[in-house]
């Protein structure tokens, strides 16, 4: 099966015509299975403030942010009318051509069993999580829908330096074992 992972940035949750624009974009992706990962958005931004103020351990902050991503996935599922999938095995065999993936259970299992678990810190956001999922699915494409421009050609180290992706993204990228076409799309305009 030809997979594409599309990460919808949480900062896009309030763009004009969200439902119509995201739906149209997802329908345009050339893949037999489009898997949508939704960023945590405003809820994760609030968690950053609370975790800093309360001096939460990095692990607690990380998993609270992953839970927030689950809530964002639920909201996006309702807004876009898309099925939400919660397990990796179900995802691999999903019958719908476009689904939203709630990463919590998969990421919990992956952390325990992966040769390269993701750090449990603010250095990892939905960008690295979407890339890790693309690797685990052997996806051909990873499309990051953002609210900023990225210069061409794509250089993952520069994307991290410019704050367009998280600090851990280049590390995951360099460990990929299959070619993934990476695209960064400014969707806020």
N, C-alpha and C positions, 0 to 999 in steps of 0.2 A: 504494500500500500504506500502511496506517495503522500507523506505527511508534510504539513507546514504548520509551524507554531507562530501565532500572532499574539504578541504581548500588547495589550491595550493599557497605556499608561493611566494611572489613577488620576493624574492631573487633567485628563480629558473628560472626566465624568460630568462636567458642567458646560461643555462646548455646545454651541447652537446646533440644533438638529442632530444630536448625538445618535439617536436610534437609527435615523435614516442614513446618515453618513457612514456609521460603523457597519451597518448591514450591507450597504452597497459595496464597501471596501471588501468585506469578508467574502461576498459573492464573486468578487473579481479575482481572488487568489487562485492561482493555477495549481491545485492539489486535489487529490481525491479525498483527503481528510484534513480539515482545518481545525486546529486545536487552539482555543483562545485562553490565554492566561491574563487575568485582570490584576493590575496593580492596586495597592491599598488606598491610594488617594488621600483625601483629607483625614481619614481616620488614622492612617499611619503617621501623617504629619503631627497629629495630636499626640500619638503615642511617643513620638520622638521627644516632644516637650515634657510629657509626664515622666518618661524614663530618665531623662536628664535631671529633672527637678527632684525625683525620688531616688536617684542613683541606683536604678535597677541594674542587676547583672546583665551582661550582654546576652546570655542565653534566654533570659526571661523576656527581654525586649524583642529579640529575634522571633520567638514563637508567638508573642502577642501580635507582632506585625504579620506573621503568617496567618493567624486567626482573622486578622482584619482583611487580609486578601480573600479569605473564604467568604466573609460578609460582602465584600465588593463583587465577588463572583456571583453570589446569590442575587444581588441587586442588578447586575448586568444581565443575568439570565432572565429575570422578569422584564427588564426594559427592552431587551432584544428578542425575546420570545425564543430563546435557545435552550436546549437541554443542558443541564449541568451534570457532569460526570465526576465521580469522586474516587474512583479506583483506576490504577494504571491498567490492569488487565481488562477492565470494561472499556477503557479508552482505546486500547489497541484494537478492540473488536466492535467499536461503536458503529451503529448502522446509519446514523445521521452524518451528513457530509461536513457540518459545522457544529461544534460543541464547545461549551465552556468547561474548562477543567479546574476543579477545586484541588489545589496542590497539596493540601495539608497532609492527608494520609500517605500519599506517595512520597512526599518529602520526609515524613517521619520514618518510613520504612527505608528510604534511600540513605538517610543519615546513618542508620544502623548497619547497612550492608554494603555501601559503596566503597570502592577503593579510594575515591576522591569525594568525601562528603564536603558539603558547603560549610564554611565557617558560620557559626551561630553568633552573628554580630551585625551591626549596621553597615558593614562593608559589603553585605549581600542584600540585594533588593530583588524585586520581581524580574529585573533584567537578567541577572545570573540564574535565577530559578527557571526562567523561560528557556535560557540557553541549555541548562542542564537537562531539562525536559526534552528539548530538541535533540540533544545527544542520545538520551535514553530511547527515544523513538526512532532514531536514525532518520530524522527529518531532513528533507532537502533544503528547506527554507526556514529562516527565522526573521520575522518582520517585527520591528519595534515601532509601534505607533507612539510618538512623543509629542511634546508641546514645544520642541526646539528643533533647529536645523542642525544637521550634521554635514560636514564637508565631505566631498567625494575626492578621491576614492576613500572607502571606509578603512580607517586605521583604528583598531580596537584600543590600543594604548592611548591614542589621542582622544578617543571618545571618553575614556575614563578620566584622563587629565582635564578635559573640558567639562566634566561633571554630567555628561550626557548619559553615561551608563555608570554603574557602581564600580567601586575599586577592585572588586574580585572578578569582574567580567573578563578582563584579558587573561587571567589565570585559567579560567574554565575554557575560554576560546583556544588557548594554546594546548590544551589537553584533548581537544576534539580529535577523534580518530577517523571521521568521515567528513567529506566536504559539505559545508552548510553555506548556502547563499544568505548573507546577512544584508538586510535592508533596514535603514532608519528613515522613517517618514514623519515629517512635521505635519501633524494632523490638526494643530490648533488654528491654522489659518483657513 
